[in-house]
Amino acid sequence: MPAAGCVGPSLHCGPDAPLYDHKELFCGEASRIMTSDEGMYGENSEGSLLRLLKILRTEFQMGEDSVLLDIGSGRGIPNIVAASHFRIAASIGVEVDTNSYMLATRHLLGILHKAKRHLESSGDATPTTTGVPAAARVAFMNRDATELTSLEPVSHVTAIVYVSYRPNLVSSFGLCGELARRCPMTMLGSGERHTAYIYIKPDASSRLHLTHEMLVDTDTHVSSGGGDEQSGPALSLIALTRMARASIAEQIARCENILKCWYCSPRPVRACRGPSAAASVSRKKKRTQDGGFKRSMDGQRHTGIKRRRG
């Protein structure tokens, strides 16, 4: 049975039929690449994310006209879970690390292919002309979030923040918002427990309503390449939201192009601080034979270094 606050099960969303594979997303090889932020290590578990998103839906009006932004989206886990279990307009993420962004793009590509197969098998729509289902309305941007000049049309923002400031800094540069709720969270991998604090902006009563122009019929250029997204109009979150709601064929082509550019681009060879493991073993073996500790026939251990008499 679907959990309370979720819509489903269906192609669009629902805990019984998500477009992501739980084992691949949370238990696969990619999940071992964890992120860390000062005193935190790992990612939020699926249960913690669902608990937090349910609170946002039932108590803080995260609905079908809402756009969720995850700052520091990493591998894209929160955005994918939010889109799969809760019907929202779009779920977008901004990530500064290129490797994590590429992992998120790879996860999104798998979801888009799965959505395409569902649509083709059901015969309800054509992937080339139909907007992407709600469960796959996800898009990511490889950029420093501090360079964004506006958060429009975002209605809900999530981020992992390590808070440790002096009192005078908090009073001068503190978050301008009202603390409304707390939610316990558990990290995947490390098992650490933390708290999610939910703040409301002072003008939250004038809630943003998405217009038709914000979501479709855009003339804003959004590049499908890997490097061109770093500057220009693509920095707009409105453009990113439109991208998340584009047709499946467009999104698949964009993700494949980004990953192709990444796989084919020359990358510098990682410099190792020390010698390779094989070289280290060879030197250790040679040292043992030449001058290291040896064990004689009588079982006593002695060095291979000869001492001068007298």
C-alpha positions in Angstrom: 0.0 0.0 0.0 1.2 3.5 -0.7 2.5 5.5 2.2 0.4 8.3 3.5 1.1 11.5 1.6 2.2 9.7 -1.5 0.4 9.3 -4.8 0.5 5.9 -6.5 1.2 3.3 -7.3 1.5 4.3 -11.0 4.0 5.1 -13.7 4.0 8.7 -12.5 4.8 8.1 -8.8 4.2 5.8 -5.9 6.4 3.8 -3.5 5.2 0.5 -5.1 6.4 1.5 -8.5 9.3 3.9 -8.4 11.3 4.5 -11.6 14.5 3.9 -9.7 16.0 0.6 -8.6 16.5 0.7 -4.8 19.4 -1.8 -4.9 21.2 0.1 -7.7 20.6 3.6 -6.2 21.3 2.8 -2.5 23.3 -0.4 -2.5 25.2 -0.4 -5.8 28.8 0.5 -6.6 28.0 4.2 -7.1 26.5 4.4 -3.5 30.0 3.7 -2.1 31.1 7.1 -3.4 29.9 9.0 -0.4 30.2 12.7 0.3 31.4 14.4 3.4 30.8 17.8 4.9 32.8 18.6 8.0 31.2 16.5 10.8 28.9 14.6 8.4 29.7 11.6 6.2 27.4 9.7 3.9 24.0 10.4 2.4 20.5 10.5 3.9 18.8 7.2 3.9 15.7 6.6 1.9 13.5 6.3 4.9 14.8 9.6 6.3 14.2 11.3 2.9 10.6 10.0 2.7 9.9 11.1 6.2 11.1 14.6 5.5 9.4 14.9 2.1 6.1 13.7 3.7 6.3 16.5 6.2 6.9 19.0 3.4 3.9 17.7 1.6 1.4 17.5 4.4 2.5 20.5 6.5 4.3 22.8 4.1 2.3 22.7 0.9 4.7 20.8 -1.4 2.2 19.9 -4.1 1.8 19.6 -7.9 2.8 23.2 -8.5 5.9 23.0 -6.4 9.5 23.0 -7.5 12.0 21.3 -5.2 15.7 22.5 -5.3 18.4 20.5 -3.7 21.6 22.6 -3.2 24.6 20.2 -3.2 22.5 17.5 -4.9 25.5 15.0 -5.2 24.4 11.8 -6.9 20.9 13.1 -7.2 19.3 10.8 -4.6 16.9 13.3 -2.9 15.7 14.7 -6.2 15.0 11.2 -7.6 13.2 10.0 -4.5 11.1 13.2 -4.3 10.0 12.9 -7.9 9.2 9.2 -7.7 7.1 9.3 -4.6 5.5 12.8 -4.6 3.8 14.4 -7.5 5.5 17.8 -7.9 6.1 20.1 -10.9 9.9 19.5 -11.0 12.7 18.2 -8.8 16.0 20.0 -9.7 19.5 19.9 -8.2 22.7 22.0 -8.3 26.0 20.3 -7.7 29.5 21.9 -7.9 31.5 18.6 -8.0 31.7 17.3 -11.6 32.1 13.6 -10.7 28.9 13.6 -8.5 27.0 15.5 -11.2 27.9 12.9 -13.8 26.7 10.1 -11.5 23.4 12.0 -11.1 23.1 12.3 -14.8 23.8 8.6 -15.2 21.1 7.8 -12.7 18.7 10.1 -14.4 19.4 8.5 -17.8 18.4 5.1 -16.4 15.2 6.5 -15.1 14.3 8.2 -18.4 14.9 4.9 -20.3 12.7 3.1 -17.9 9.9 5.7 -18.2 10.2 5.5 -22.0 9.8 1.7 -21.9 6.7 2.1 -19.7 5.1 4.6 -22.0 5.8 2.6 -25.1 4.5 -0.6 -23.6 1.3 1.1 -22.3 0.7 2.8 -25.7 -0.7 5.9 -23.9 1.7 8.4 -25.3 4.7 8.9 -27.6 7.9 9.7 -25.8 8.9 12.2 -28.5 5.8 14.4 -28.1 4.7 13.9 -24.5 6.2 15.6 -21.5 8.1 13.5 -19.1 6.1 11.7 -16.4 6.1 13.2 -12.9 8.4 10.6 -11.5 11.1 11.6 -14.0 10.7 15.4 -13.9 14.3 15.7 -12.7 17.2 17.8 -13.9 20.6 18.7 -12.6 23.1 21.5 -13.1 26.9 21.4 -12.6 27.5 24.8 -11.0 28.3 26.6 -7.8 25.0 27.5 -6.3 26.4 30.7 -4.8 26.6 32.1 -8.4 22.8 31.8 -8.9 21.3 35.3 -9.0 17.7 34.0 -8.4 15.9 31.0 -7.0 12.8 31.5 -9.1 10.6 29.4 -9.6 11.7 27.3 -6.6 9.2 26.8 -3.8 11.1 24.4 -1.5 14.9 24.2 -1.0 16.9 21.5 0.8 20.6 21.5 1.6 23.0 19.8 4.0 24.8 22.5 6.0 27.4 22.2 8.7 26.4 24.9 11.2 29.2 26.1 13.5 29.4 29.9 13.7 30.3 32.5 16.2 27.2 34.2 17.8 28.0 37.5 16.3 28.2 36.0 12.8 24.8 34.3 13.3 23.2 37.6 14.5 24.6 39.5 11.5 24.3 36.9 8.7 21.8 34.4 10.1 19.0 32.8 8.0 16.1 35.1 7.6 13.3 32.7 8.4 11.1 31.2 11.0 12.0 27.8 12.4 8.8 25.7 12.0 9.8 22.1 12.4 12.5 19.6 13.1 12.9 16.1 11.6 15.4 13.4 12.7 17.6 12.1 9.9 19.9 9.1 9.5 22.9 8.9 7.2 23.3 6.0 4.9 26.6 4.3 5.3 27.9 5.9 8.5 24.6 5.6 10.4 25.1 9.0 11.9 22.0 10.8 13.2 21.4 14.5 12.4 18.4 16.9 12.5 16.7 18.5 9.5 15.5 22.0 10.4 12.6 23.4 8.3 12.4 27.1 8.0 9.6 29.3 6.5 10.4 32.5 4.7 8.5 35.6 6.1 6.6 36.0 2.9 5.6 32.4 2.6 1.9 33.4 2.6 2.3 34.8 -0.9 3.1 31.4 -2.3 4.5 31.2 -5.8 2.2 29.9 -8.5 3.9 28.6 -11.6 2.7 30.1 -14.8 2.5 28.4 -18.1 5.3 30.5 -19.5 7.6 29.4 -16.8 7.3 25.7 -17.7 6.8 25.5 -21.5 7.3 27.4 -24.8 10.7 28.6 -23.7 13.1 30.4 -26.0 15.8 30.2 -23.5 18.8 28.3 -24.9 19.9 25.4 -22.8 22.9 23.6 -24.1 22.9 19.8 -24.3 26.7 19.7 -24.0 28.7 19.1 -20.9 30.8 22.3 -20.8 28.4 24.9 -22.2 26.1 24.7 -19.2 28.6 26.5 -17.0 27.6 30.0 -18.1 25.0 32.1 -19.7 21.2 31.6 -19.6 21.5 28.0 -18.5 22.2 29.3 -15.0 18.5 30.2 -14.7 16.6 27.7 -12.5 13.6 28.5 -14.7 15.5 27.0 -17.6 16.4 24.0 -15.5 12.8 23.5 -14.5 11.7 23.6 -18.1 14.4 21.1 -18.9 13.0 18.7 -16.3 9.6 18.9 -17.9 10.8 18.5 -21.5 9.9 15.4 -23.5 11.7 12.1 -22.7 13.4 12.0 -26.1 14.9 15.5 -25.5 16.1 14.6 -22.0 17.6 11.3 -23.1 19.5 13.0 -25.9 20.8 15.6 -23.5 22.0 13.2 -20.8 23.7 10.9 -23.4 25.5 13.9 -24.9 26.7 15.1 -21.5 28.0 11.6 -20.5 29.6 11.2 -23.9 31.5 14.4 -23.5 32.6 13.4 -20.1 33.7 9.9 -21.1 35.6 11.1 -24.1 37.2 14.2 -22.7 40.8 13.9 -21.7 41.3 14.0 -17.9 44.6 14.4 -16.1 46.2 11.3 -14.6 45.8 11.2 -10.9 49.1 11.7 -9.2 49.9 9.3 -6.3 51.7 10.5 -3.3 53.6 7.3 -2.8 54.7 4.3 -4.9 52.3 1.8 -6.3 51.3 -1.2 -4.2 53.3 -3.6 -6.5 56.4 -1.5 -6.2 56.0 -1.3 -2.4 55.7 -5.1 -2.1 58.8 -5.7 -4.4 60.9 -3.4 -2.3 59.7 -5.0 0.9 60.6 -8.4 -0.4 64.0 -7.3 -1.6 64.7 -5.6 1.8 63.8 -8.8 3.6 66.2 -10.8 1.4 69.1 -8.4 1.6 69.1 -6.6 4.9 65.9 -7.2 6.7 65.0 -9.6 9.4 65.7 -13.3 8.7 65.0 -16.4 10.6 67.9 -18.9 11.0 67.6 -22.6 11.2 67.5 -22.6 15.0 64.5 -20.2 14.9 66.3 -17.2 16.1 65.7 -13.9 14.3 68.7 -11.8 13.2 69.4 -9.1 10.7 71.4 -9.5 7.6 73.8 -6.7 8.6 77.3 -7.8 9.4 78.9 -6.2 12.4 82.5 -5.4 12.6 84.5 -7.0 15.4 86.6 -5.0 17.8 
